[in-house]
Amino acid sequence: MSAGRRPAVGDEVEYAPDCRAIVTDVRRGVLILRGPGGLEWPAADPDGLRITRLRKDRRTIDDYR
């Protein structure tokens, strides 16, 4: 889905096989991810993130996990 687009705040990304998180912030150029349970961490490999759902698509189905 990413097709060259960098993840933005609100996008759902896959950071490892079958592991997904939401981009919640960008701090000093570093993407911050939030996983299940609300734990947040800086993306270790921002270039390795794969967008699975855009923010606009998540909003369409009212999915704000």
Beta strands, then each sheet from edge to edge (+ up, - down):
strand 1: 12-16
strand 2: 19-27
strand 3: 30-34
strand 4: 40-42
strand 5: 50-53
sheet 1: 4+ 3- 2+ 1- 5+
end
